[in-house]
């Protein structure tokens, strides 16, 4: 890293993160740290992380698939055989220079590999060690697969929207993975702050079940404190705990969303006289299906732009339903700089979502795109004092791999 590059690093410049995670939640959390300037070293198996080679949504890249590309920018890669004694020794040596270690192995795997919290703090006593699991480090479900859809279903979230009697309504994104990543990111930052004040490292544990459950703070409190059960309506209401109308409605040329307006005001705007005498806080609950059907019948008679223009002069909350193309071209998205664009050595021009936060002095940026497997093995090992001959010996033994293999070793 040259002096000019270092002066432009982010708020976490000087923090080294060892990222031994795979799939989405762990890599996404580590990428957030890298976006803020941390030196994130992605530790991969000799053949590279499996997600490099698995198509995402049917999209494939040249040498890196789209999903891996989107979750691993601002990282360097070292390929280590952690099942070998020499490979494990390399990792333990690398940990001595690290501030954060992140893994999302199945419970018990890190201990079997000799890289659990106790083993690593013997090398670096003030290490912040973050462990992500599906259901918890122990307990009756510790060995269950922590997959996003399974956790959405178990959390109760899927029964807070949709029609009664119809299949539950999953989120349109990997919601559990995303909120788990954010939770891990927050936990790591908090632990780093604690270490800055006290000099003490610690173990940070995050599990997907608790992350998606605590995300539903309001909904679950309505049930646990207010004792109101989840009751889905006959019509596709967007949320069981919000009064009607609340959801998406067809127009002549697309869809529009309307969110819990004053019923008399809505009635005047769309020409529905039955709404004029309704109390939103009473009838919005007791006549939910009727309100949906009547709103839907009125809105489907005109275009989305017609209704948005009409509602703009009222207090009614309404907005368009975008596809991804319209999202990318939205003027506010462009103004915010929500997406970043950079040149990748194997994938060409990459356009991807950027950073959800801003800093006036140390803004996040793309320092490098997603690495090739083992691309930085030699560079990283040199940074902890290994000579070229020592690295050559490790490569020859298979304990570490330099460069990316052409195909995944089945």
N, C-alpha and C positions, 0 to 999 in steps of 0.2 A: 504494500500500500504506500503510495507516494504522499508527500506532505500535503499536496493540494487536496487529495482525496480525503485524508484524515481530517482536515479542517472543515470538511463538509459533512462529516458523519453526524448521526442523530444523537438524541438525548441519552441513549444507552451506549455510546461510544466507550470502549474500554471494558465492556461486559462480554465475557465469552460464554457461549451456550453450547453444550453438547446435546444434540438432538438425536436420540435413538428411537424416535417414534415413527409410526407408519400410518397409512390410510389418510384420514382427514383431521380429526380433532387435534392430535399432537402436532403434526406438521403445520397446521394453520396457526396454532398458538406460537410455535417457534418462529414462523414467518413474521408474525406481528412484532416479535422481539427484534428480528432482523431489520424490519422496516424502520424501527426506531434507532438503528445504528449498531445493535449488538453484533458481534462476530459469531454467527451461528454455524457450527460445524455439524453437518449431517453425517451421521455414522450409518453406512449402509452395508449389507452383506456383500460378499465378493461379486455376486451377479447383479447387484443393484436392488433397490426396493421393488417389490413385485408390482406396485402401482405404476411404475414407469412404463410397463408393457401392457397394461389393461386399458382398453378403449373406454372413454368417458362419454356417455350419451351418443355413442356411435362415432365420435370424433377421434381421430388419431393424428399424431404429429409425425415428424420425420424420424427423430430418435427419442423424443420425449412425448408421452401422451398429454393431452390437454389438462387432465385433472392434476397430474403431478406438476406440470408447468405452473398451474395456478396456485399451488400450495407451498412451493419451495423456492421462491425467489429470495434474493439476499441471503443465500447460504453458500457455504463451501462443502464439498463432498469428499469424504475419505471412506474407502471400502476396506472393512476389517472382517476377518473370520473370527467372530467372538466365541465360536465353539473350540477354537484352538487355544492352547495355553499362551502361546506367543502373541496371538491376536488380542487376547484379554489383557495381557500385560501392557500392550500398546495403549489400549483404552485407559487403563488405570494410570498410566503415565500422563496421558492427555488430560485426565481429570484434574491432575495437580495444578494445571493452568486455567481451570474453568471456574466460573462463578455459578452456573446453573447447569443441571443435568435434567433432561426430560425424557421419559419413556412411557409407552402405553402398551407394554407387554401384557399378556394374560397374567393374572395374579400367580405368583410363584416362579415365573420364568426368570425374572431378574435375579432372584436368589440362586436359582440353579446355575445361572451363568456367572455368578460371583460378582454381580454389579448392582446389588441392592443398596439401600441407603446406608446401612452399617458398613458395608465394604467400601463404599465411595467416601464416606466421611473419615474413614481411616487414612485415606490419601489426601483429602482436602476437608479439614474439620469444619470450615465455614461454608460448605457447599449448600446451595439451595437445590434440593432434589424434588422434582415434581413427578408424581406418578398418576397416570390417568387409567381408570378402569371402567368397565361397563356398569357394574352394580355395586362395587365396593371392593376393598382389599381383602375382606373376608365376609363371612355370612353365607346363608343358604344358596345364594345365587352367584357366588363369586366366579364359578366356572362357566356360566352361561355366556353365549356370544353377545357382545355389546354392539349390536347393529342398530342403525338409526331408526328404521321403521319399527323394529321390535320395541324399542324404548318409547317411541311416540305412542304406540298402542298401549303399553303398560302404564304410561303416565296419566292416562285419562284425557289427554288433550284432544284426541281424535273424536271424542263424543261431545265436544263443545261447539260443533258446527255441523251443517248438513241437515238432511231430512230424517225425521223419525221413521224407523223401519228400513232405511236404506243403509248401505255399508258405511262404516265410519269414514271420516274425512281426513286423510293425511295432509300434512303440509306439503307445499309444492317445492320445497328445498330440503336439504339435509339439516333440518332444524336442530336436532339433538347434537349432532356433531358440531355444528356452528356454535351453539350456546355453551357446549363443553369446552371448546377451544377458547372462547372468550373468558370463561370461568377460570381456566388454567392460566391464561395470560394475566388476569387480575391477581390471582393467587401468587404467581411468580413475582410480579411487581411489588406486591405487598411484602413478600418475604425478603426481597432485595432491600426494600426500605427499612425493614426491621434489622437486617444485617448491617446496613449503613449506620444505624443508630447504636447498635449493641455489639457488632462484630460476630454475631451468632448466625450460623446457618440453620436450616431446619428442613424437615420433610413436609411437602405440600401434597395432599391427596385430593384428587377430584374424580368423581364418578359421574357417568352420563345420566344415571337414574336420578340422582339428587339435583343435577344441573337442570334437567328439563322439568322436574317437579317444582323447584324453587322459582323457576321462570314464571310459573302460574300462580304467583303470589296473590293476585286479586281473586282469580277464579276459585282457587281452593279455599281462600278465606271466606268467600261467599257461602261455600258448602260447610266448612268447619265451624265458622262463627255464626253465620246467618242461617244455617241449616236448610238452605235452598238446594234441592237436587238438580242435576243436569237433566233437563227435559227438552228434547229436540222437537221442533214443530213439523207439521206436515209439509210446509214449504221450506225451501233451502235458506233458512236464516243463517247469517254468518257467525253468530255467537249466541249461545243459549242464555248468557247472563246480560245481554244488552237488548233494550226494547226495540220494537219495530217502528219504522222500517230500518233494517240494517243489513246490507248485502249488496250483491251485484244484480243489475237488471238489464235486460236486453233493450236496445234501441233499434231504430231502422238500419243502422250501419255499424253496430258494435255493442259495447256494454258501458254502463255507467254504475258507479257505486254511490249509494246514498247512506248517510250515517245519522241515525236517531234525530231527525229534525223535529221541530214543533209541528204537530199534526195539522192544526189549523193553517199554519203558514204553508205547509206542503200542499194542503188541499186547495188553497187559493192559487198556488203556482201551477199545479198540474190540472186544475179543474175537476177536483174530486170533492163534491159537496158533503159527502158523509164524514169527511175528516174535520169539518169546520166546528163541530160540536164535541170533538173528542179531546180528552185530556191525555197528553202523551205519556205521563207517568202512571196512568191507570190503564187506558185502552191499549197503550203500546205493549203491555204485557198480556192482557186478557183477550185481545183481538189480533194477536200477532199474525196468524195466517190470513185473516181477512185483509189486514192492512197490506201485507205483502202482495196478495193477488190484485188488489185494486191499484196499488202503485205500479205493479208490473204492467197491467193493462193500459194505463195511461202513458207510461214511459216508452212503450214499444211503438207508439204512434209517430214519434219524431226522432231526429238524429241526436247523437251524443252532443254535438256542438250546440244544437238548439237548446237542449236542457241546461248545459253548462253556462251558456250565455244568460239564460233566464234566471238560473239560481244565483248567478254572480251578484245580482241586485238584492239578494235576500240574505238571511242568516243561515240558510240551509247548507250543510256540509255535503259536498258532492265532488266527484272527480272522475277522470277517465280511467279505463282499464287498458293498460299498455301491454304490448308484447315487447320482446327484448329490443327489436329494431327501433320502436318508438322511444323506448327508454334511453337508448344511446343517443338519440337525436334531440332529446328534450333540452330546451334552453337552460333550465336550472342545472341539469346534470353537467352540461358543457361549462356553465359558469363556475360550478363548484370544482371542476376538474376531477370528477368522481372516478373516471377511468384513466389509467396510465398507459403509455405506449413506449415500447423500447425495442431495440434490435437484439435478437438472440442469435448466437453463432450457428445453431443448427435448425431453429424453427422460424427464422426470419422475423418479421415485424409481429410483435406480440401486443395485443390490446386486452387489458384485463382490469377488473376492479382494483382501485388503488387503496387509499388509506381512510379509515373512518374518523380520524382525529387530525387536528392541526396544532402546530406549535409556532409561536412567533419567532423564536430564536433558533430552534433545532428541528426544522420540519422533516418529516419522513420522506424518503425517496427510494427509487430503485437503484441500488448499488451494483447489482448483478442479477441476471436471470437465473432460473433454476439450473443447477449444475448437472453436468454429466456424472455418472457414477464413478467415484474415485478420481474425479478430475483434479482435486486439490490434495490428494494423498501425500505427495512428496512435499508440497508447500507447507502443509499442516505439520507434518512430522519434523520438518526443518525448524518450525517455529518453537518446538519444544526441545531443540538441541540435538536431534539425530543427524548424523552425517550422511552424505550421499551413499557411502559404502554400507552404512547400517540400514538405510532404507532399501538399497539393492538387495541386501541379505533377507530382509523381511519379505520383499516382493518375491524373491526366489523361493522362499519357504511356503508361500501361499497365505501367510498370516495377514498380509494386507495386499490390496490390488491397486495398481496404478492405471488410471484410464478406464474407459467404459467398454465392457464386452459387447460384441456385435449383437448377440441374441441372449435371451434369458435361458439359463441352463435349467432344463426341465428335470 
